[in-house]
Amino acid sequence: VETVGFGGAPAEDKSCLGGCCDKLKNMDPGTLSYIMKVINIVNAVLLMFTGIWVYIGGESSLNVLLVLASLYVICFSAILLIWELKLECCNICFLKNMGFMFSWRGRLLFFIFVGTLAFGLGTVGIVIGVFTFVNAAWNVFVVCFHPEYFERLRETAEKELRDAMVSEAAKFTANNADAIGDAALAAAEDGAKDQVDAKGWEGEAATAGQSPKPAAAAAGGLPAGWEMRTDEHSGTPYWVNATTGEQSWEKPT
């Protein structure tokens, strides 16, 4: 049965769920990012409290596994808190050791991992762990339901990653300026040497490409052993074979 309004027009869907979904879909990405950031910060603080509660709550006797689990939860939740606070001084550390934090999928899996550790910390840990899983599902829903928020999230993560890489590159250059200068000088010298070697090879190739003149041509076109001489009285040339002693007034061929 179709619900109709005044004048036979279909009644608009005024359900609470539909209204909330419409508000979420039309929400400004900046406002939604702020809300999600606050929720994630609260989640990180609750996880940290769960780890601390093991020592002050006295809910169960301490043992090695419980102490280790609580320390892991405290440390990992502190990492999540620092990330959500967007401390730029820590981005380089994230870049070097936890690059997956620049991906929303990586952060989501990290949240779930820490929430799983919290389940082993007693009743409080179970409650906060369930809240963490619900928060993870809520993050996935918002990312899939609000494309503009997802795009803003992606652009922000890429900018933070790019800034961290630029900062690290500048720091490395400043700390290794002398080594970089020496490397550049060595590269320039090697390049100049390669050019000289290339020219030398070209000259040798050009020389090798020229066909050698026959020995006969070098001797004026005479056969081997013959040489030209001039008669002292008449100035007439004649030819002598230095090997056999043979003489001739005609040029030998």
C-alpha positions in Angstrom: 0.0 0.0 0.0 1.5 3.3 -1.1 1.4 6.1 1.5 0.1 9.3 -0.1 0.0 12.8 1.3 -2.4 15.6 1.0 -3.8 15.9 -2.5 -2.8 12.4 -3.5 0.9 13.2 -3.7 3.3 10.5 -2.4 4.5 11.2 1.1 8.2 11.9 1.4 10.3 9.4 3.3 10.7 11.0 6.8 12.4 8.0 8.4 15.2 8.8 10.8 17.7 6.5 8.9 16.9 8.1 5.6 17.3 11.6 7.0 20.6 10.7 8.6 22.0 9.2 5.4 21.0 12.2 3.4 22.7 14.5 5.9 25.8 12.4 5.9 25.9 12.3 2.1 25.5 16.1 1.8 27.9 17.0 4.7 30.9 19.1 3.9 34.0 16.9 3.6 35.9 19.2 5.9 33.3 19.0 8.6 33.1 15.2 8.2 36.9 14.9 8.4 36.9 16.8 11.7 34.1 14.5 13.1 36.0 11.4 12.1 39.2 12.7 13.5 37.5 13.4 16.9 36.0 9.9 16.9 39.3 8.2 16.1 41.1 10.3 18.8 38.6 9.2 21.4 39.0 5.6 20.2 42.8 5.9 20.6 42.5 7.4 24.1 40.1 4.6 25.2 42.5 2.0 23.9 45.4 3.6 25.8 43.2 3.7 28.9 42.5 0.0 28.5 46.2 -0.8 28.6 46.7 1.4 31.7 43.6 -0.1 33.5 45.3 -3.4 33.7 47.7 -2.0 36.2 45.3 0.2 38.2 42.0 -1.7 38.0 43.2 -4.9 39.7 40.6 -6.8 37.7 42.9 -9.8 37.3 46.3 -11.0 38.4 49.2 -9.8 36.3 51.2 -12.2 34.3 53.8 -11.9 31.6 51.4 -12.2 28.7 49.0 -9.7 30.2 51.7 -7.2 30.8 53.1 -7.5 27.3 49.6 -7.2 25.8 48.9 -4.1 27.8 52.2 -2.5 26.8 51.5 -3.2 23.2 48.1 -1.7 23.4 49.5 1.4 25.1 52.2 1.9 22.6 50.1 1.2 19.5 47.2 3.4 20.7 49.8 6.2 21.3 50.9 5.8 17.7 47.3 6.1 16.5 46.8 9.2 18.7 49.9 10.9 17.4 48.8 10.2 13.9 45.3 11.6 14.4 46.8 14.7 16.0 48.7 15.3 12.7 52.1 16.2 14.3 54.2 17.1 11.3 57.4 16.4 13.3 56.4 12.8 13.5 55.6 12.3 9.8 59.2 11.5 8.9 59.3 8.8 11.6 56.1 7.3 10.1 57.6 7.5 6.7 60.7 5.6 7.8 59.1 2.9 10.0 55.3 2.8 9.3 54.6 3.9 5.8 51.3 2.0 5.8 49.8 4.8 8.0 49.6 7.0 4.9 47.0 4.7 3.5 43.5 4.6 5.0 43.4 0.8 4.5 46.7 0.5 6.5 45.3 2.6 9.3 42.1 0.6 9.3 43.9 -2.7 9.7 46.1 -1.2 12.4 43.0 -0.1 14.3 41.6 -3.6 14.1 44.9 -5.1 15.2 45.1 -2.9 18.3 41.4 -3.6 19.0 42.1 -7.3 18.8 44.9 -7.0 21.4 42.5 -5.2 23.7 40.2 -8.2 23.9 42.8 -10.0 26.1 42.8 -7.3 28.7 39.7 -8.2 30.7 36.1 -6.8 30.6 37.2 -3.3 29.9 39.3 -4.5 27.1 36.4 -6.4 25.5 34.2 -3.3 25.7 36.8 -1.0 24.1 37.7 -3.7 21.6 34.1 -4.0 20.5 33.9 -0.2 20.2 37.1 -0.2 18.1 35.6 -2.8 15.7 32.4 -0.7 15.4 34.5 2.4 14.7 36.4 0.6 12.0 33.2 -0.5 10.4 31.9 3.1 10.6 35.1 4.4 8.9 34.6 1.9 6.1 31.0 3.0 5.7 31.8 6.7 5.5 34.6 6.1 3.0 32.3 4.1 0.7 29.2 6.3 1.2 30.9 9.7 0.9 33.3 9.8 -2.1 34.3 13.4 -1.5 35.4 12.6 2.0 37.5 9.7 0.6 39.0 12.0 -2.0 39.9 14.5 0.7 41.4 11.8 2.9 43.5 10.5 0.0 44.8 14.0 -1.0 45.6 14.8 2.6 47.6 11.5 3.0 49.4 12.1 -0.3 50.3 15.6 0.8 51.6 14.5 4.1 53.7 11.7 2.5 55.1 14.1 -0.1 56.0 16.7 2.5 57.7 14.1 4.7 59.7 12.9 1.7 60.8 16.4 0.7 61.8 17.2 4.3 63.8 14.0 4.6 65.5 14.6 1.3 66.4 18.2 2.4 67.8 16.8 5.7 69.8 14.2 3.9 71.2 16.7 1.5 72.2 19.1 4.3 73.9 16.3 6.3 75.8 14.9 3.3 76.6 18.0 1.3 80.3 17.2 1.1 79.8 13.7 0.0 77.3 14.7 -2.6 79.7 17.4 -3.9 82.5 14.9 -4.1 80.3 12.4 -5.9 79.2 15.1 -8.4 82.8 16.1 -9.0 83.9 12.5 -9.6 80.9 12.0 -12.0 82.0 15.1 -13.9 85.6 13.9 -14.1 84.5 10.5 -15.3 82.3 12.1 -17.9 85.3 14.2 -19.2 87.5 11.1 -19.2 84.9 9.2 -21.2 84.7 12.0 -23.8 88.5 12.0 -24.2 88.6 8.2 -24.5 85.8 8.3 -27.1 87.7 10.9 -29.2 90.8 8.7 -28.9 88.9 5.6 -30.1 87.4 7.7 -33.0 90.9 8.8 -34.0 92.3 5.2 -33.9 89.3 4.0 -35.9 89.8 6.7 -38.5 93.5 5.8 -38.8 92.8 2.1 -39.0 90.2 2.7 -41.7 92.8 4.2 -44.0 94.3 1.6 -46.3 98.1 1.5 -46.0 100.1 2.5 -49.1 102.0 -0.3 -50.7 105.7 -0.4 -50.3 106.2 0.1 -54.0 104.2 3.4 -53.9 106.4 4.6 -51.0 109.5 3.9 -53.1 108.3 5.9 -56.1 106.6 2.9 -57.8 109.8 0.8 -58.1 110.0 -2.9 -57.5 111.5 -4.1 -54.3 115.3 -3.6 -54.1 115.5 -1.0 -56.8 116.4 2.7 -56.2 117.0 5.7 -58.5 120.3 7.4 -58.9 121.6 10.3 -61.0 124.7 10.2 -63.3 127.2 12.7 -62.1 128.4 13.8 -65.6 125.2 13.9 -67.6 122.6 14.3 -64.8 120.6 11.5 -66.4 118.7 9.2 -63.9 119.4 5.5 -63.8 118.2 2.7 -61.6 120.3 0.3 -59.5 119.1 -3.0 -57.8 121.0 -2.8 -54.4 120.5 -6.5 -53.9 121.8 -7.9 -57.2 123.9 -5.0 -58.3 122.0 -4.8 -61.6 121.8 -1.3 -63.3 119.4 0.0 -65.9 118.8 3.3 -67.8 115.2 2.4 -68.1 112.8 2.5 -65.1 112.1 -1.0 -64.0 108.5 -2.1 -63.5 
